[in-house]
């Protein structure tokens, strides 16, 4: 794994973003409410709230397109863990509407799945994102 020490703020921000997406999908909460909550809970930590807010708002705005992209991968909604779906939401949103390069997005998604999900989920995430990249 690469040395991410130079990117601590971006790494932390993306970790919080995955947690926020999970919360959004689990509770069907609005982006503005989640942003406010995360800003309050993490105000003492170094977080790029501009990037965090832009990403979570983009996901809310483009939820139907992201959901359609996941469905196009032939993944049944009932067979995917919510944390893995959250990571796919992050990655697909970033690839379609974000500023991160696609290889960096995939690397980050794999790192996030290794941190937050089951031990083998990174394989599922990698295969899904590879299939998505070939389709766009």
SVG drawing of the C-alpha trace seen along z (x, -y; Angstrom):
<svg xmlns="http://www.w3.org/2000/svg" viewBox="-35 -24 40 37">
<polyline fill="none" stroke="black" stroke-width="0.4" points="0.0,0.0 1.2,-3.5 2.3,-5.9 -0.8,-8.0 0.8,-10.2 1.0,-13.2 -2.7,-12.9 -4.1,-12.5 -6.8,-15.1 -8.1,-13.6 -7.9,-10.1 -9.8,-11.0 -12.4,-13.0 -13.1,-10.0 -13.4,-7.7 -16.0,-10.1 -17.6,-10.3 -18.1,-6.5 -19.7,-6.6 -22.0,-9.5 -23.0,-7.6 -23.8,-4.6 -25.9,-6.7 -27.7,-8.3 -28.5,-4.9 -29.5,-3.3 -31.7,-6.1 -32.6,-7.9 -31.3,-11.1 -30.9,-14.3 -27.3,-15.5 -27.7,-18.8 -28.6,-17.1 -25.6,-14.7 -23.2,-17.5 -24.4,-19.5 -24.0,-16.5 -20.5,-15.5 -19.3,-19.1 -20.5,-19.3 -19.1,-15.8 -15.8,-16.3 -15.2,-20.1 -11.9,-19.5 -10.5,-17.2 -8.8,-18.3 -11.4,-17.4 -11.9,-18.9 -15.6,-19.7 -15.7,-21.5 -14.9,-18.2 -17.1,-16.2 -20.1,-18.5 -19.6,-18.6 -19.4,-14.8 -22.4,-14.0 -24.5,-16.6 -23.5,-15.2 -24.4,-11.7 -27.8,-12.9 -28.4,-14.8 -27.2,-11.9 -28.6,-9.0 -30.8,-7.6 -27.9,-7.6 -25.6,-5.9 -28.2,-3.3 -28.7,-2.7 -25.0,-2.2 -24.9,0.3 -27.9,2.2 -26.1,2.2 -23.4,4.2 -25.9,7.0 -25.6,6.7 -28.8,7.6 -29.6,4.9 -30.4,7.6 -27.1,9.4 -24.8,6.4 -23.7,5.3 -24.7,1.7 -21.1,0.7 -20.0,2.1 -22.9,0.3 -21.7,-2.9 -18.2,-2.4 -19.6,-1.8 -21.7,-5.0 -18.5,-6.9 -16.5,-5.4 -19.2,-5.7 -20.0,-9.3 -16.3,-10.2 -15.8,-8.6 -18.8,-10.3 -18.9,-13.7 -15.8,-14.0 -12.3,-15.3 -10.2,-12.3 -8.5,-10.3 -10.2,-6.9 -7.2,-4.8 -6.9,-6.8 -10.6,-6.4 -10.3,-2.6 -7.3,-2.5 -9.1,-4.5 -12.2,-2.3 -10.2,0.8 -8.5,-0.8 -11.8,-1.8 -13.3,1.7 -10.3,3.3 -10.9,0.9 -14.6,1.0 -16.0,4.2 -15.4,7.9 -12.0,9.3 -12.8,10.3 -15.0,7.4 -12.2,5.6 -12.3,8.3 -16.0,7.6 -15.4,3.8 -12.4,4.2 -14.3,6.4 -17.4,4.2 -15.5,1.0 -13.4,2.6 -16.6,3.7 -18.1,0.2 -15.0,-1.4 -15.2,0.8 -18.8,-0.2 -18.3,-4.0"/>
</svg>
